């Protein structure tokens, strides 16, 4: 009989979708009291993508998912589970994942969303890891997809400059082999005491959608930027360090660090604390801004397709987001 501990959760394919429309810092200068210089210097962001009117988290997720399936060489009928990590779902319910399942025609799968905002993708990976390693499923699509442009207040310069839209997907496959491969570990945390740091405070189940909350713009992202910044640096550093220690890895053994693209200064501060060289840190924040739950899989897809990730490499992921939530993962390719 097969021993369960030889089941590995391996990345078999990746995909990403970014909407065509580009909104530059210069464009924002026309409608906001801000400047390209301020945004670039404080965040590293130069432009972001904005979904077209007929696009949503589900349509973008389906496109990214389809590419991941193609890259992994399996058809939709072989998918056992679709997990969509999103904080900007199409509707309150049904889940965005059910729309994605329909679009992909992956009718043999279970499909559901998870909500951990910018940390969502690593939380989703940790679920997939369990199902694959315990032998329950064979093929799982984990997709991060966000249409942040619809949940930000375009008159609030402290938040709207930060976010962008997009989707990324990983197809994870169960393989059996002795040597460790694929997701080596995931480490996820939440602290609800910090729920006020970043939120969309308008009550849906709490108060019902109401005109006062609409007038007060409570259905848009609110963030204490400065406080979040400090917490983000500490939590991301600590949880990446934990992942390295758990796997007995030195910083030198990590080929690529793929951090959540929230702010270039947060990423630089984390790398500095880890004594990790910036040349080995994946960055695309200048092109897409903060795509929340989509940022990690978009980064992995770009790194993979551009050859920055090679077989045998070790990559480390690090995230922090609203909740507060934070996490890390180690992948051996
Ligand atoms: N253009 C020009 N000036 C601005 C802008 C802007 N777009 N936004 C804010 N300012 C001004 C402020 O009003 C303030 O002016 P004042 O000194 O006259 O009051 C000044 O710039 C400094 O503001 P700070 O908020 O202190 O600026 P800071 O350097 O902290 O940068 C930022 C703000 C970019 C938001 C930063 O705090 C940040 O990145 N925070 C973390 C964001 C994050 O990581 N979020 C986590 C994930 S998000 C999620 O989970 C959904």
Boltz pocket constraint, residues with backbone or C-beta under 6 A from the ligand:
constraints:
  - pocket:
      binder: B
      contacts: [[A, 33], [A, 34], [A, 35], [A, 38], [A, 39], [A, 42], [A, 43], [A, 117], [A, 118], [A, 119], [A, 157], [A, 158], [A, 159], [A, 161], [A, 198], [A, 224], [A, 225], [A, 226], [A, 227], [A, 228], [A, 229], [A, 232], [A, 262], [A, 263], [A, 266], [A, 290], [A, 292], [A, 320], [A, 321], [A, 322]]
      max_distance: 6.0
